[in-house]
Amino acid sequence: MYAIVEIAGLQYKVQKDQRVYVHRLEGNEGDKVKFDRVLLAEQKSTVTVGAPVIKGASVTASILGHVKADKVIIFKKKRRKGYEKKTGHRQPMTQISVTDIQLTASKKTSQSAKSTADQTPKVETKKSTKKVVASKKVLDESPKKSTKKAVTIKKSGDTVIKKPVKKAASNKADSKKA
């Protein structure tokens, strides 16, 4: 059994009795910490995926100690300028031991939630498409002053077809004479 859990903004794949180094956590050695943001869990070849998290699932761990990670060296140099700068950094880390992974979310609840979620957006989508078609019609029928070509709209079923219409030649001739 394993779980992917979010700890201090990073995602870790953890198992029971596993030791993990994570970014510095609040607490003393021996304290118990509980992580509620379980993103994915696998138990007996059944994978449960959260959206974005699994409701009711948690990972419990105990703090083993606070340490510093290996040193990272930052070296900056500009050639032919005499500029060299060397610095280092050691990230503060916390060593934790995973003691328990709990999945209290049942499959029936998640399946029923999915079925209701699938039904609701379909109804909303139909309503929203009608609104979009209606709004396009209103926008296209409004007079446009700066356009050169006029546009007519023909409606067949639920689709809107736009066809360009040529201007009369007499308007151009009149404007040239004047």
Summary of the structure (lengths in Angstrom):
residues: 178
radius of gyration: 31.9
end to end distance: 86.8
largest distance: 95.6
contacts: 408
relative contact order: 0.14
helix: 25%
strand: 46%
